[in-house]
Amino acid sequence: MIQKQEISQFSEKILRKPWLLTFIGVLAIGHIGIMAFKNNILAICVFFAISFILSFFTDFWVVILCVSMVISGCFHYKVEEGFEDQTANITDPDEWLRVKVGLIGNY
C-alpha cells in the first residue's frame, strides 16, 4: 500500500539530497566562472549579495543558489545585451514615432 505524505515533507526530502546540491553547486560555480570570464563584476557581487541575504531566510542551499543564479543572470544579461531604450537620443517627435512603430512592428 502506498503511504501518502504531505508535500512539505516531500519537498524537504528532495531539497536535502546531496547529489542535487552538488549538481546545483557545480552549475553555480560555472555561472560565476562565465561572469568572471566576461569581467562582469556587478553580476558576481549581486550573486554573492543575494546568496548572503537569502541565507538568513532559508536553510536550503539549492534554493539559495538557484535564486542567486537567476537574479545575477538578469543583471548579467542587462550589462551584456542591454535593455537600453533605442529612442533615448531622438529629439524629433516624428522620428521618435517612426522608431517606436518600427519596434512594435518587429514583434
N, C-alpha and C positions, 0 to 999 in steps of 0.2 A: 504494500500500500504506500502511496506517495504522501509524504507529510508536507503540508503547506506551511510556508514560513512567511513572515512579514517581509515586505520589500526592503525595509530599513536593514534587517539582518542580512538579507541577500546582498545588498549594495555594499554593506560594510565588509562582508567577506571578500567580495570582488576587489574592493579598493585596497585591501591589505595584502594582496597577493604579491610576493617578492618578484616574480617574473614580470608582472605588469609594471611595477615600479622601476625595474631595471630597463625595460623597453622604453618607457617614457623618459627616464633619465638619460639614456643614450640619445634619444631624439632632442632633448633639451640641450645637451652638450653640442650636438650638431647644429642646432639652431643658433646657439651663441657663437659657434665657430664661423658660421656663414656671416653673421653680423660683424664679427671681428675682421673677417677677410675683406669685407666691404667698408671697413672703417666707420661703422655706424655706432658710435659711442652712445648716442642718445637712446637707441633701442636697447642696448646692453644695460644701461643704467635703469631704464624702465623695467626691464626683465627682473633685475635684482631688487628694485624697489617694490614691485608688485609681489614678488616672492616673499620678501620680508614682511610686508603688510598682511598678506594672506596667512602667514604662519601663525598669526595671533588669533585667527578666526577658525582655522580647521587644522586637524592633525593628519589629514590625508595628503601626502606629498604628490600623489598622482593628480589630484585636483589642483593643487598649488602650481605645479609645473605646467599643466595644460593651460590654465588660465593665463599664466605668465607668458607662455609662448604665443597665445592668441593675441594678447594685448600688445606685446612687444613686436609681434609681426605686423600689426596695424601701424605702429609707429615706423617700423622698417619700411613698409610699403609707402607710407606718407613721405618719407625722406627720399626714397629711391625713385618712385614713379611720380609722386606729386599729385596732390589733389587741388592744384592751383586753378584759379579762375582764369579762363582764357580771355575774358572781357575786362580785366582789371585795368589795362593800359589804354583802352579805347575811349577817346573823348567825344567823338562824333556820335550822336544818338542814332543816326541811320545805320552807321557801320555796326554799332553795338547790337541793333535789332537784327541785322543780317547774320552776324556771328551767332547770336542766340538761336535764331531759327535754324541755322545750319547745324548747330549742336543738337537741337531737338530732332532734326531730320535723320541724324546718324543712328538713333535708337530705333 
